[in-house]
Structures are given as C-alpha cells and as structure tokens.
Amino acid sequence: MTTDQIIKSDILYSDAPASWNTRYVTQEGFTCQITLRGETGKDLLEKANLALGYLIDKGFKPDAHNGSFTGSRETKWCEIHQCEMRKHEKDGKSWFSHKIEDGSWCYGKQRKTGGSHE
C-alpha cells in the first residue's frame, strides 16, 4: 500500500473533528434529531447557527428532554459526556451506563472520590 493510498483511505473514513446534535419536535409532534459535523469549531458553530435559524423559521420546537432524558425508558442522557446511556439488567437490578474512551463504564454521575465519572 502506498502513502497516497493510506492518506486517501484515512480521508474517506475519518470522523469530523467537531460535531453537534440536537433534538426538535415538528409541528406534527414528531421528535427528530439532527447531527452536524465540521472541520473546525467555528465551521460547526456557523452550521449550527444556520440549522437553528431554519428550525425556528419552520416552527419546530426544542425537544423538552434535549440534553437531559431522552423520553425512552430504555435510554437516559449522560450530562457528563453528552451522550446516550443504555439500560442494562441483571439479577433483577437495572442501571444505565455507556462506555468511555478508556474502555471503562460511566453511569452518568460524578464520583464522590474526585474522579470525573462513576
């Protein structure tokens, strides 16, 4: 594989360095989600500003649970990492969690011992 093939491959499959998403409710009552991606924070904020203007002009409203609880009994929102947590059940107990970059699990709460997540 040549260097050019490696570079082209990385470009085709790389994630954008910045992303933004929000949930909104249409005039018909449908809850929708939009995700935008940008090469820079400035690029992304410009796209987000245009998207918000469009959604407001069309009469769409923010989802009442945007950024807190998704409204489903099977998922919750992690305020620490700004992502969805999934419901897990074992031995009659249930909890919500998601994996973080280092491979450990976050339960959506600050650690009492000073760590960033529990």
ABEGO torsion letter per residue (X at the ends): XBAAAAAAAAAAABBBABBBBBBBBBAAGBBBBBBBBBABAAAAAAAAAAAAAAAAAAGBBBBAABGBBAGBAABBBBAAAGBBBBBBBBGGBBBBBBBBAAGBBBAGBBBAAGBABX
